[in-house]
Amino acid sequence: MTADNQSLRGFIATTENMFPEEVLRIREPVSRELEMTSVIFELDRIGRSPVVVFENVAGSKMPVVTNVAGNRKLLAHCLGAEPVNLPTAFRERCQNYIPCEVVNKGAWDDVVMEGDQVDLTKLPIPFQFAVDAAPYITAGQICARDPETGVDTTGFHRLMLKGANRLGISLHSRRRMYEFHRRAEARGHSLPAAIVIGTHPLHYMGSMVYAYPPHVRKYEIIGGLFGEPYRLARCGVGDIEVPAAAEIVIEGEILAGVHEPEGPFGEFTGYASYRSTQNVFVAHRVRMRRDAFFHSVVSGMSRDHILMSCVTREGEILNALRRNLPNVRAVHVPHKTCGAFLAIVSMKKIAEGEPKMAMLTALGTELYTKHVIVVDDDVDIFDMEDVMWAVATRVRADKDIFLVPGVKSAIIDPTSDPKTFTVTKMGIDATAPLGEDFAERLTISDEQRARARAILSGAGIAA
């Protein structure tokens, strides 16, 4: 098995070498239907989030790799950072655009199938939740070029298996890929595109950056995360370049003027989503490594599905806030609030009105974020009990909560208007007022805590 530092298999090899407890290889036969998803959720329930390799998937000789992006420690290690500094490291590295390197041949060019040979049903695509309409490719990165500027992009979009060469696709984020397809369709053309399966977690992370100049390639952002040029190879559709170290590449097009039912699908909201742009991708060619494995992201509210979006949103919001509020300390987007809908901001408030500035900036930065809580820097934003203590004791509802109605949001947010897909966004100022004799918080010093742990240890209690 050939591995390099920019490949998914290279990431797995490094993880097995440095953090062997964080790779779980399951050799027992498993079904494509429901079982792999259930295993990941059970691991999450007991507080474990290793990379999981299912080596014996019924009906396929191809192993399935999943839960690649469910562990902050592993993601931080990819950036050479500590987990607590992951959003800051991401924020700094993703702004350092590095031009790409184009190589002659991709690792995915060992086996080529085209025409009648294309049969996507032979891939071990998991059927994840009973409510899903079909098996879904969930780790497929869609790569395409803007038909007007030629600048390319890459990103996740759910892909419903419809037949041997046909996938339903929803472009519901309504960002660049949606616009690329709209521009192609306006010219009467389908949009040439490639689906890339099996990429390094830093590709996963970089692909979720959305606030960057229009002339910059996503691949240049991913190169910044790697700290070196990202290696690409040209595939056989639309002059598109894709990661050279990927496992599988599916070449085809997103059809113009064609819409078909797509969904329901178990989304990051924790609900089945029936909302979709109902687009269609037709595959013309499949290329893969000779020993390829299939990468799948566990859907629903799994860490694999949500954690990366938490980190990237934390970095993006922090980046926007720091431009005008250098006294902002940190940002946390909790996994349990769907990795998008709530952002918590920590700041050292030095003037009244700053929390509201922070809320407005955060709400305007991220489409999906609809609730922002701002707290003082004595509150641990990674501890929801501490955050809710601040809300309970420092918020005066008549002064500290504000609402912004009619704001564009995610179409798969179940609270968004079914016709306009708008929501009412909310900001909560949970900071203590300045210049008032406000109640003093009770604290226990680090020295006192250390002494308490020593006492408990002497009594036979590990603390």
C-alpha positions as CSV (number, residue, x, y, z in Angstrom):
1,M,0.0,0.0,0.0
2,T,1.7,3.2,-1.2
3,A,1.2,6.2,1.1
4,D,2.3,9.8,1.1
5,N,1.8,12.7,3.4
6,Q,-1.1,14.1,1.4
7,S,-3.1,11.0,1.2
8,L,-5.8,9.5,3.4
9,R,-3.8,6.3,3.6
10,G,-0.8,8.3,4.7
11,F,-2.9,9.9,7.4
12,I,-4.0,6.4,8.6
13,A,-0.5,5.1,8.6
14,T,0.8,8.1,10.6
15,T,-2.1,7.7,13.1
16,E,-1.4,4.0,13.6
17,N,2.2,4.7,14.2
18,M,1.8,7.7,16.6
19,F,-1.6,7.1,18.1
20,P,-2.3,3.4,17.7
21,E,-5.3,3.5,20.0
22,E,-7.0,5.9,17.6
23,V,-7.3,3.4,14.7
24,L,-9.8,0.6,15.0
25,R,-9.7,-2.2,12.4
26,I,-12.9,-4.3,12.4
27,R,-12.4,-7.6,10.7
28,E,-15.8,-9.1,11.5
29,P,-18.1,-9.1,8.5
30,V,-20.5,-6.1,8.4
31,S,-23.4,-5.2,6.3
32,R,-23.6,-2.1,4.2
33,E,-27.0,-1.4,5.6
34,L,-27.1,0.5,9.0
35,E,-24.3,-1.5,10.7
36,M,-21.3,0.7,10.1
37,T,-23.2,3.9,11.1
38,S,-24.5,2.1,14.3
39,V,-20.9,1.2,15.3
40,I,-19.7,4.8,15.0
41,F,-22.6,6.1,17.1
42,E,-21.9,3.5,19.8
43,L,-18.3,4.5,19.9
44,D,-19.4,8.1,20.3
45,R,-21.7,7.2,23.1
46,I,-18.9,5.7,25.1
47,G,-16.6,8.7,24.4
48,R,-14.4,7.1,21.7
49,S,-13.7,8.5,18.3
50,P,-11.0,6.5,16.5
51,V,-10.6,6.2,12.7
52,V,-12.4,3.0,11.8
53,V,-11.5,0.6,9.0
54,F,-14.1,-2.0,8.2
55,E,-12.1,-4.6,6.4
56,N,-14.8,-7.1,5.6
57,V,-17.9,-5.4,4.1
58,A,-20.5,-7.8,2.7
59,G,-20.6,-7.9,-1.0
60,S,-17.3,-6.0,-1.6
61,K,-13.6,-6.7,-1.5
62,M,-13.0,-2.9,-0.9
63,P,-12.6,-1.8,2.8
64,V,-14.6,1.1,4.1
65,V,-12.8,3.8,6.1
66,T,-14.8,6.2,8.2
67,N,-14.8,8.5,11.2
68,V,-11.7,10.1,9.8
69,A,-12.7,13.6,11.0
70,G,-14.2,12.9,14.4
71,N,-11.2,13.5,16.7
72,R,-9.9,17.0,17.6
73,K,-6.6,15.5,18.8
74,L,-5.9,13.9,15.4
75,L,-7.0,17.0,13.4
76,A,-4.8,19.2,15.6
77,H,-1.9,16.9,15.0
78,C,-2.3,17.3,11.2
79,L,-1.7,21.0,11.7
80,G,1.1,20.5,14.3
81,A,-1.1,22.2,17.0
82,E,-2.6,21.4,20.4
83,P,-6.4,20.6,20.3
84,V,-7.2,23.8,22.2
85,N,-5.4,25.9,19.6
86,L,-6.9,24.0,16.6
87,P,-9.2,26.9,15.4
88,T,-6.4,29.4,15.7
89,A,-3.9,27.2,13.8
90,F,-6.5,26.6,11.1
91,R,-7.3,30.3,10.8
92,E,-3.7,31.2,10.4
93,R,-2.7,28.5,8.0
94,C,-5.7,28.7,5.7
95,Q,-4.9,32.3,4.9
96,N,-1.4,31.3,3.6
97,Y,-2.3,30.4,0.0
98,I,0.3,28.2,-1.7
99,P,0.2,27.5,-5.5
100,C,-0.4,23.9,-6.4
101,E,1.9,21.4,-8.1
102,V,0.5,19.5,-11.0
103,V,1.9,15.9,-11.5
104,N,1.7,13.8,-14.6
105,K,-0.4,11.0,-13.2
106,G,-2.7,10.5,-10.2
107,A,-2.5,7.5,-7.9
108,W,-6.1,6.8,-8.8
109,D,-5.2,6.1,-12.4
110,D,-4.4,2.3,-11.9
111,V,-7.9,1.1,-12.9
112,V,-10.1,2.9,-15.5
113,M,-13.7,2.0,-16.2
114,E,-15.9,3.9,-18.7
115,G,-19.1,3.6,-20.6
116,D,-21.0,0.4,-19.8
117,Q,-18.2,-0.6,-17.4
118,V,-19.3,2.1,-15.0
119,D,-21.3,0.6,-12.2
120,L,-21.5,2.7,-9.0
121,T,-23.6,0.1,-7.3
122,K,-20.5,-2.1,-6.9
123,L,-18.9,0.4,-4.6
124,P,-19.5,-0.4,-0.9
125,I,-21.7,2.7,-0.4
126,P,-23.3,2.5,3.1
127,F,-27.0,2.8,3.7
128,Q,-26.8,4.8,6.9
129,F,-30.3,5.5,8.4
130,A,-33.6,3.7,7.9
131,V,-35.2,6.9,6.7
132,D,-32.7,7.4,3.9
133,A,-34.0,7.1,0.4
134,A,-31.0,5.1,-0.8
135,P,-27.3,4.5,-0.1
136,Y,-25.4,7.8,-0.1
137,I,-21.8,8.8,-1.1
138,T,-21.1,11.1,1.8
139,A,-17.3,11.7,1.5
140,G,-17.4,12.7,-2.2
141,Q,-15.6,15.9,-2.9
142,I,-17.2,17.6,-5.9
143,C,-14.6,19.4,-8.1
144,A,-15.6,21.8,-10.9
145,R,-14.6,25.0,-12.6
146,D,-16.5,28.3,-12.8
147,P,-17.6,28.4,-16.4
148,E,-17.0,32.2,-16.5
149,T,-13.7,32.6,-14.7
150,G,-12.1,29.1,-14.9
151,V,-11.4,29.2,-11.2
152,D,-12.1,25.8,-9.6
153,T,-13.5,24.7,-6.3
154,T,-14.0,21.5,-4.2
155,G,-16.5,20.7,-1.6
156,F,-18.9,18.2,0.0
157,H,-22.4,17.6,-1.4
158,R,-24.5,14.6,-0.6
159,L,-24.8,12.1,-3.4
160,M,-27.8,9.6,-3.6
161,L,-27.2,6.4,-5.5
162,K,-29.9,6.2,-8.2
163,G,-28.3,3.7,-10.6
164,A,-25.2,2.3,-12.2
165,N,-24.1,5.8,-13.5
166,R,-26.6,8.2,-11.9
167,L,-26.5,10.1,-8.6
168,G,-28.9,12.6,-7.1
169,I,-27.1,15.6,-5.7
170,S,-28.2,18.5,-3.6
171,L,-26.4,21.9,-3.9
172,H,-28.2,23.2,-0.8
173,S,-25.4,25.3,0.6
174,R,-26.0,27.6,-2.3
175,R,-22.4,28.7,-2.4
176,R,-19.8,28.4,-5.2
177,M,-20.9,25.0,-6.7
178,Y,-24.5,26.1,-6.9
179,E,-23.4,29.3,-8.7
180,F,-21.1,27.4,-11.1
181,H,-24.0,25.2,-12.1
182,R,-26.3,28.1,-12.4
183,R,-23.9,29.9,-14.7
184,A,-23.4,26.8,-16.9
185,E,-27.1,26.2,-17.0
186,A,-27.7,29.8,-18.1
187,R,-25.5,29.0,-21.1
188,G,-27.4,25.8,-21.9
189,H,-24.6,23.6,-20.7
190,S,-24.3,20.9,-18.0
191,L,-21.5,21.5,-15.5
192,P,-18.5,19.1,-16.0
193,A,-17.5,17.8,-12.5
194,A,-15.5,15.1,-10.8
195,I,-16.3,13.3,-7.5
196,V,-13.2,12.6,-5.5
197,I,-13.4,9.9,-2.8
198,G,-10.6,9.3,-0.2
199,T,-8.7,12.5,0.6
200,H,-6.6,13.6,3.6
201,P,-8.4,15.3,6.5
202,L,-6.7,18.6,5.6
203,H,-8.4,18.5,2.2
204,Y,-11.6,17.9,4.1
205,M,-10.9,20.8,6.4
206,G,-9.7,23.2,3.6
207,S,-12.7,22.4,1.4
208,M,-15.0,23.9,4.0
209,V,-13.4,27.3,3.9
210,Y,-15.8,29.8,2.3
211,A,-14.5,33.3,3.1
212,Y,-11.7,33.8,0.6
213,P,-11.1,36.0,-2.5
214,P,-12.8,34.8,-5.7
215,H,-9.6,34.3,-7.6
216,V,-8.1,32.0,-5.0
217,R,-8.4,28.2,-5.6
218,K,-9.5,26.0,-2.7
219,Y,-6.5,23.8,-3.5
220,E,-4.2,26.8,-2.7
221,I,-5.9,27.0,0.7
222,I,-5.4,23.3,1.3
223,G,-1.8,23.7,0.3
224,G,-1.6,26.4,3.0
225,L,-2.9,23.9,5.6
226,F,-0.3,21.3,4.4
227,G,2.5,24.0,4.4
228,E,3.5,22.9,0.9
229,P,2.1,22.8,-2.7
230,Y,-0.9,20.5,-2.9
231,R,-0.2,17.9,-5.6
232,L,-2.9,17.6,-8.3
233,A,-3.4,15.6,-11.5
234,R,-5.6,16.3,-14.4
235,C,-8.5,14.0,-14.9
236,G,-10.5,13.4,-18.0
237,V,-13.4,15.8,-17.8
238,G,-13.6,19.6,-18.2
239,D,-9.8,20.1,-17.7
240,I,-10.5,19.5,-14.0
241,E,-7.6,18.9,-11.7
242,V,-8.1,16.7,-8.6
243,P,-5.9,15.5,-5.7
244,A,-3.2,13.2,-7.0
245,A,-3.3,11.0,-3.9
246,A,-7.0,10.3,-3.9
247,E,-8.4,6.8,-3.8
248,I,-11.3,7.1,-6.4
249,V,-12.3,9.6,-9.0
250,I,-15.7,9.6,-10.7
251,E,-15.8,11.8,-13.8
252,G,-19.1,13.2,-15.2
253,E,-21.4,16.2,-15.2
254,I,-24.2,17.8,-13.3
255,L,-27.0,18.0,-15.8
256,A,-28.5,21.3,-16.9
257,G,-32.3,21.6,-16.6
258,V,-32.8,18.2,-15.0
259,H,-34.3,17.8,-11.6
260,E,-35.3,14.5,-10.0
261,P,-36.4,13.6,-6.4
262,E,-33.5,13.3,-4.0
263,G,-33.8,12.4,-0.4
264,P,-34.7,12.1,2.4
265,F,-31.3,11.9,4.0
266,G,-30.2,11.9,7.6
267,E,-28.6,15.3,7.9
268,F,-26.3,17.0,10.4
269,T,-29.4,18.6,12.1
270,G,-30.3,15.2,13.6
271,Y,-33.4,15.1,11.4
272,A,-34.3,13.5,8.1
273,S,-34.1,16.2,5.4
274,Y,-36.6,16.2,2.6
275,R,-35.3,19.5,1.2
276,S,-33.1,19.4,-1.8
277,T,-32.1,21.3,-5.0
278,Q,-32.8,17.9,-6.7
279,N,-29.9,18.0,-9.2
280,V,-28.5,15.0,-11.1
281,F,-24.9,13.9,-11.7
282,V,-24.2,11.4,-14.5
283,A,-21.0,9.4,-14.3
284,H,-19.0,8.8,-17.5
285,R,-15.8,7.3,-16.1
286,V,-14.4,5.9,-12.9
287,R,-10.7,5.7,-12.0
288,M,-9.3,4.2,-8.8
289,R,-6.2,2.8,-7.1
290,R,-5.7,-0.9,-7.6
291,D,-6.0,-1.4,-3.8
292,A,-8.5,1.4,-3.3
293,F,-10.6,1.7,-0.2
294,F,-13.9,3.5,0.1
295,H,-14.1,6.6,2.3
296,S,-17.5,7.4,3.9
297,V,-18.5,10.1,6.3
298,V,-21.0,8.9,8.9
299,S,-24.1,11.1,8.5
300,G,-26.5,12.5,11.0
301,M,-25.1,14.2,14.1
302,S,-21.9,12.1,14.2
303,R,-18.6,13.8,15.0
304,D,-17.3,12.6,11.7
305,H,-20.0,14.6,10.0
306,I,-20.0,17.7,12.2
307,L,-16.7,18.2,14.0
308,M,-14.8,19.5,11.0
309,S,-17.5,22.1,10.3
310,C,-17.2,23.1,14.0
311,V,-13.5,23.7,13.6
312,T,-13.7,25.6,10.3
313,R,-16.6,27.8,11.6
314,E,-14.7,28.5,14.8
315,G,-11.7,29.6,12.7
316,E,-13.7,31.6,10.2
317,I,-15.8,33.5,12.9
318,L,-12.6,34.1,14.9
319,N,-10.9,35.5,11.9
320,A,-13.8,37.9,11.2
321,L,-14.1,39.0,14.8
322,R,-10.4,39.7,15.3
323,R,-10.4,42.3,12.5
324,N,-12.2,44.8,14.7
325,L,-12.3,43.2,18.1
326,P,-8.7,42.1,19.1
327,N,-10.0,41.5,22.6
328,V,-12.0,38.4,21.5
329,R,-10.3,35.4,23.1
330,A,-11.8,32.4,21.4
331,V,-14.8,30.9,19.5
332,H,-16.5,27.6,20.1
333,V,-19.1,25.9,17.8
334,P,-20.4,22.9,19.8
335,H,-20.8,19.6,18.1
336,K,-24.1,19.0,20.0
337,T,-25.7,22.1,18.4
338,C,-25.3,20.5,15.0
339,G,-21.8,22.0,14.4
340,A,-23.3,25.2,12.9
341,F,-26.4,26.7,14.6
342,L,-24.8,28.0,17.8
343,A,-21.5,29.9,18.2
344,I,-20.1,30.9,21.6
345,V,-17.7,33.8,21.8
346,S,-15.3,34.6,24.6
347,M,-14.0,38.1,25.0
348,K,-12.4,40.5,27.5
349,K,-15.0,43.2,27.3
350,I,-13.5,46.7,27.7
351,A,-16.5,48.7,26.4
352,E,-20.3,48.3,26.3
353,G,-21.6,47.4,22.9
354,E,-18.7,45.1,22.0
355,P,-20.7,42.0,22.6
356,K,-23.4,43.2,20.2
357,M,-20.7,44.0,17.6
358,A,-19.4,40.4,18.1
359,M,-22.8,38.9,17.6
360,L,-23.6,40.9,14.5
361,T,-20.2,40.0,13.0
362,A,-20.6,36.3,13.8
363,L,-24.2,36.1,12.5
364,G,-23.1,37.8,9.3
365,T,-20.0,35.7,8.8
366,E,-21.6,32.2,8.8
367,L,-24.8,31.4,6.8
368,Y,-25.8,28.5,9.1
369,T,-25.1,30.1,12.4
370,K,-28.4,31.5,13.9
371,H,-27.6,31.8,17.6
372,V,-24.6,33.6,19.1
373,I,-23.8,33.8,22.9
374,V,-21.1,36.2,24.0
375,V,-19.5,35.5,27.4
376,D,-16.7,37.0,29.5
377,D,-13.3,35.4,29.5
378,D,-13.8,33.8,32.9
379,V,-16.3,31.4,31.3
380,D,-15.1,28.1,29.8
381,I,-16.8,28.1,26.3
382,F,-16.1,24.4,25.9
383,D,-18.2,23.7,29.0
384,M,-21.9,24.1,28.2
385,E,-22.7,24.1,31.9
386,D,-20.5,27.1,32.5
387,V,-21.9,28.9,29.5
388,M,-25.5,28.3,30.6
389,W,-24.5,29.5,34.1
390,A,-23.4,32.8,32.5
391,V,-26.7,33.0,30.6
392,A,-28.7,32.3,33.7
393,T,-26.9,34.8,35.9
394,R,-25.8,37.6,33.6
395,V,-28.5,38.0,31.0
396,R,-31.2,40.6,31.4
397,A,-33.6,39.5,28.7
398,D,-35.0,43.0,28.0
399,K,-31.6,44.4,27.3
400,D,-29.3,41.6,26.4
401,I,-31.2,39.6,23.8
402,F,-31.8,40.8,20.3
403,L,-33.5,39.2,17.2
404,V,-32.8,39.7,13.5
405,P,-35.8,38.4,11.5
406,G,-35.8,37.4,7.8
407,V,-32.1,36.3,7.4
408,K,-31.0,33.8,4.7
409,S,-30.2,30.5,6.2
410,A,-29.7,26.8,5.4
411,I,-32.6,25.3,3.5
412,I,-32.2,22.0,5.5
413,D,-32.6,23.9,8.8
414,P,-36.0,22.6,9.9
415,T,-36.8,26.0,11.5
416,S,-36.2,27.9,8.2
417,D,-39.3,29.2,6.3
418,P,-40.2,26.5,3.8
419,K,-40.7,29.0,1.0
420,T,-38.0,31.6,1.6
421,F,-35.5,29.5,3.7
422,T,-35.0,32.5,6.1
423,V,-34.8,32.4,9.9
424,T,-34.8,34.8,12.8
425,K,-31.3,35.0,14.1
426,M,-30.6,35.7,17.8
427,G,-27.8,37.2,19.8
428,I,-27.4,36.8,23.6
429,D,-25.1,39.0,25.6
430,A,-24.1,36.9,28.6
431,T,-21.3,39.3,29.8
432,A,-21.4,41.1,33.1
433,P,-22.0,44.8,32.9
434,L,-19.1,47.2,33.1
435,G,-18.9,50.0,35.6
436,E,-21.4,48.5,38.0
437,D,-21.0,46.8,41.4
438,F,-21.9,43.5,39.8
439,A,-21.9,40.3,41.8
440,E,-18.4,38.7,42.3
441,R,-18.0,35.2,41.0
442,L,-16.9,32.5,43.4
443,T,-13.6,30.9,42.4
444,I,-11.2,28.2,43.6
445,S,-7.5,28.8,42.8
446,D,-5.4,26.3,40.9
447,E,-3.3,25.8,44.0
448,Q,-6.4,25.0,46.0
449,R,-7.5,22.5,43.3
450,A,-4.1,20.8,43.3
451,R,-4.2,20.5,47.1
452,A,-7.7,19.0,46.9
453,R,-6.6,16.5,44.4
454,A,-3.7,15.4,46.6
455,I,-6.1,15.0,49.6
456,L,-8.5,12.9,47.5
457,S,-5.6,10.8,46.1
458,G,-4.5,10.1,49.7
459,A,-8.0,8.9,50.4
460,G,-7.9,6.5,47.4
461,I,-9.9,8.6,45.0
462,A,-8.4,9.5,41.6
463,A,-9.3,13.0,40.7
